[in-house]
Amino acid sequence: MNNLLFISMPGGSEWLLIVLAVLVLFGGRKIPEFMRGIGRGIREFNDAKNNVKKEIEDGISEKDTKQASSTTSAR
């Protein structure tokens, strides 16, 4: 039987248990610092993703302009 059928998102009581475990492990003072670090990581990931996307789009547009200029000069 497929085991993936039994995996689902946590419900209300599971989230409560996860939050309590995080509080116990990190303490109340470390959580804002931890969240700031997560936010910084997400921001850096999105910046890198946008830079790669921009480079790909620039490369495609540069290739298109080279092809267009070579076809007009060949005529």
VENNORGI-V673432 format. One record per pair of residues at least 24 apart in sequence whose C-alpha atoms are under 6 Angstrom apart, sorted by the first residue. I is the first residue (numbers start at 1). J is the second residue. If there is no record, write none. Layout:
BEGIN
i->I j->J
i->I j->J
END
This chain:
BEGIN
none
END
